[in-house]
Amino acid sequence: MPKAIWNDEVIAESDDTVVVEGIQYFPRESLREDVLAPSDTHTVCPWKGRASYYTLTADGHTTPDAVWFYPEPKPDAKVVRDRVAFWKDVRVEA
């Protein structure tokens, strides 16, 4: 089962991931709430739309903008709706 690991802890785990452009997107509900902090960062993907981010924080560790998601993905990217992806210090194991 795919897992997202940050600071040696599993922060998301699901057998219902989708892969888009080589990146695993996890269901939003699989992500632990206790490690999330809101972020004001936004980026734009030409075909997926406007991305929003979360910062990971726990036990004195912080990784800004390590989780991204598309609150309102464009129609061609509807598969990522209600899903999150990871980068920076997060390791995804399939």
Backbone as a ProteinNet text record, in pm:
[ID]
protein_1_A
[PRIMARY]
MPKAIWNDEVIAESDDTVVVEGIQYFPRESLREDVLAPSDTHTVCPWKGRASYYTLTADGHTTPDAVWFYPEPKPDAKVVRDRVAFWKDVRVEA
[TERTIARY]
84.4	0	89.7	67.2	148.6	141.2	257.1	268.8	348.8	313.5	393.4	458.4	590.5	666.4	742.1	724.7	793.3	848.1	975.7	1042.6	1023.6	1035.8	1024.6	885.8	785.3	648.1	559.1	466.5	369.1	267.8	255.1	158.7	38.3	50.9	-62.2	-38.4	-148.1	-139.7	-272.2	-265.9	-390	-361.8	-455.8	-446.5	-530.5	-573.2	-654.1	-580.7	-457.5	-383.5	-398	-373.7	-367.3	-232.7	-179.1	-51.4	-75.6	-29.5	-40.8	98.3	146.3	279.8	386.4	371.8	469.1	459.9	358.3	342.6	219.4	234.9	123.2	38	-90.4	-186.9	-268	-267.5	-336.9	-474	-572	-699	-674.4	-739.1	-719	-745.5	-845.5	-880.2	-775.1	-679.8	-573.8	-460.3	-459.2	-352.7	-381.3	-282.7	-298.7	-316.5	-419.4	-448.4	-350.5	-298.9	-216.5	-79.9	-41.2	88	75.1	-46.7	-71.5	-83.6	-26.4	-44.8	-78.7	-170.4	-205.8	-86.9	-89.8	12.4	-57.5	4.5	-49.4	5.1	86.5	149.2	48.9	58.6	-22.4	65.7	44.7	110.2	3.6	39.4	-57	3.9	-71.1	-35.8	-127.2	-73	-155.6	-274.5	-259.7	-371.7	-445.8	-383.9	-453.3	-520.5	-465.6	-525.8	-439.2	-503.8	-434.6	-415.1	-289.3	-256.2	-245.7	-286.6	-269.3	-178	-124.2	-24.1	-53.2	5.4	12.3	159.4	191.3	321.9	310.4	411.9	415.5	489.3	434.3	498.1	463.4	567	548.2	680.5	673.3	791.4	911.5	888.2	997.3	1048.4	990.8	1029.4	924.2	969.6	878.6	932.3	844.6	878.4	772.4	806.8	709.4	663.1	533.6	474.5	508	512.7	550.4	434.3	312.1	192.3	117.2	77.9	-3	-129.7	-226.4	-355.7	-422	-521.1	-595.3	-739.9	-776.3	-912.7	-1019.5	-988.5	-1081.3	-1005.2	-971.7	-893.8	-973.5	-900	-963.5	-1027.2	-1124.9	-1196.6	-1106	-1000	-911.5	-832.3	-830.9	-754.6	-845.2	-969.2	-1064.3	-1019.5	-931.1	-882.2	-806	-754.8	-681.2	-769.5	-897.2	-987.7	-991	-983.5	-985.5	-866.6	-753.4	-630.7	-514.4	-411.2	-290.7	-167.4	-62.6	65.6	174.6	293.9	401	531.8	619	754.7	841.9	958.3	1056.3	1100	1076.1	1125.5	1035	934.5	841.5	882.7	893.9	927	800.5	773.7	656.5	705.9	651.5	684.7	560.9	576.4	461.7	451.3
-117.2	0	124.4	221.1	342.3	420.7	475	551.9	678.4	785.3	907.5	915.2	928.9	924.6	1056.1	1115.8	1241.6	1228.6	1259.1	1245.3	1105.4	1005.1	864.7	826.3	905.6	873.4	870.3	777.3	771.4	882.9	970.6	1080	1060.3	965.5	928.8	787.4	714.3	575.6	540.1	482.7	446.8	351.9	264.4	180.3	239.6	364.8	435	560.6	544.1	657.7	659.4	776.2	787.6	850.5	813	866.9	960.8	1084.3	1185.8	1244.7	1239.1	1288.3	1228.6	1100.5	1030.4	1058.5	1132.3	1168.9	1101.3	1039	973.3	1077.7	1075.6	1160.1	1071	1107.2	1032	1096	1016.6	1076.5	1173.1	1287.6	1389	1331.9	1246	1192.2	1096.2	1053.4	964.5	1041.7	1172.6	1255.6	1293.5	1273.1	1306.5	1457	1495.5	1637.1	1697.3	1617.4	1670.3	1722	1700	1748.3	1865.1	1911.8	2014.6	2154.1	2248.9	2390.8	2458.5	2554.1	2621.4	2699	2717.8	2794.9	2893.7	3007.4	3106.8	3088.5	2985.5	2963.1	2905.9	2955.3	2904.8	2905.5	2807.2	2802.3	2767.5	2777.8	2747.7	2648	2543.1	2446	2475.3	2484.1	2519.1	2425.7	2297.7	2207.9	2158.2	2169.4	2125.2	2240.2	2361	2475.1	2530.1	2597.3	2664.5	2567.3	2549.4	2460.4	2540.6	2478.1	2531.1	2435.3	2482.8	2404.6	2397.5	2295.4	2283.7	2275.8	2326.7	2308.4	2194.4	2109.9	2002.4	2050.8	2020.3	2062.2	1964.9	1921.8	1831.1	1814.8	1805.7	1776.5	1864.6	1992.2	2083.9	2082.2	2000.1	1992.6	2064.1	2137	2205.3	2193.4	2159.7	2159.6	2242.7	2366.1	2453.6	2398	2410	2380.4	2241.1	2142.1	2006.3	1926.1	1976.4	1906.9	2002	1954.3	2040.2	1968.9	2051.3	1999.7	2103	2058.4	2144.4	2152.5	2261.9	2273.1	2270.6	2332.1	2337	2303.4	2175	2141.2	2166.1	2191.9	2208.2	2075.4	2079.1	1956.2	1840.4	1867.5	1759.4	1696.8	1763.5	1714.3	1671.5	1639.4	1605.9	1486.8	1404.2	1288.1	1328.1	1452.6	1495.7	1568.6	1584.3	1650.4	1571.3	1642.4	1582.3	1489.9	1521.3	1443.7	1536.1	1480.2	1555.6	1483.9	1563	1508.5	1569.2	1509.7	1545.6	1569.5	1650	1669	1715.6	1767.3	1812.7	1697.1	1705.5	1605	1482.4	1471.4	1358.7	1251	1129.9	1014.1	933.6	903.7	821.7	683.9	584	444.2	376.4	308.3	241.9	96.4
0	0	0	-89	-91.3	39.8	78.8	202.3	175.4	245.2	246.4	383.7	385.9	510.8	526.9	643.7	677	818	835.4	965.7	1023.8	939.5	978.5	1030.7	999.4	1038.1	914.4	912.3	803.6	825.3	724.3	735.1	642.9	549.1	462.5	413.4	398.6	352.6	288.3	167.7	99.4	-15.8	-43.2	-162.4	-275.5	-257	-356.7	-404.5	-452.2	-505.8	-657.2	-716	-861.8	-896.5	-1010.7	-1054.5	-1171.8	-1156	-1260.5	-1280.3	-1402	-1435.1	-1342.9	-1309.7	-1227.3	-1078.4	-1035.7	-894.4	-837.4	-719.8	-652	-580.7	-606.7	-536.2	-443.2	-315.9	-212	-185.4	-144.4	-102.9	13	11	114.8	253.5	265.6	397.7	452.4	369.6	418.7	486.1	472.2	526.6	671.6	758.4	900.9	919.2	989.9	1017.5	1116.7	1208.1	1317	1273.8	1149.9	1102.3	1003.9	981.2	879.9	938	866.3	895.9	762.8	765.1	640.4	582.5	453.1	383.7	290.9	270.3	176.8	35.6	15	-115	-215.4	-338.1	-450	-574.6	-658.7	-788.5	-891.1	-1018.3	-1124	-1221	-1247.9	-1351.1	-1470.9	-1591.5	-1706.8	-1729.8	-1698	-1727.6	-1603.5	-1483.7	-1361.7	-1287.9	-1300.1	-1233.2	-1120.9	-1027	-916.8	-800.4	-759.9	-648.4	-519.4	-410.9	-276.6	-200.8	-86.9	-15.1	134.3	195.7	341.4	379.3	496.4	556.8	656.5	663	761	884.8	1000.4	1124.6	1236.6	1308.8	1423	1495.9	1626.6	1709.5	1676.9	1654.4	1626.5	1484.1	1398	1257.2	1173.1	1073	980.5	839.2	746.7	605	533.8	498.1	432.9	297.6	274.9	144	90	176.3	135.3	77.5	96.1	48.6	-43.5	-160.6	-246.7	-290.9	-329.8	-374.4	-464.4	-539	-630.5	-582.4	-512.1	-459.4	-569.2	-681.6	-795.2	-922.9	-943.6	-1062.5	-1190.5	-1297.7	-1428.2	-1469.6	-1561.4	-1600.1	-1642.4	-1715.4	-1759.6	-1644.8	-1528.6	-1413.6	-1298.7	-1328.8	-1221.9	-1138.1	-1189.1	-1115.1	-988	-980.1	-861.3	-760.1	-790	-694.9	-563.9	-452.2	-318.2	-292.4	-357.7	-339.4	-309.1	-247.6	-212.6	-267.1	-290.2	-333.9	-246.3	-252	-161.4	-235.6	-173.7	-223.3	-109.1	-138.2	-41.3	49.1	180.4	274.1	287.6	205.3	215	115.7	164.3	81.5	56	-69.2	-102.4	-141.7	-75.5	-105.5	-160.2	-270.3	-332.7	-291.2
[MASK]
++++++++++++++++++++++++++++++++++++++++++++++++++++++++++++++++++++++++++++++++++++++++++++++

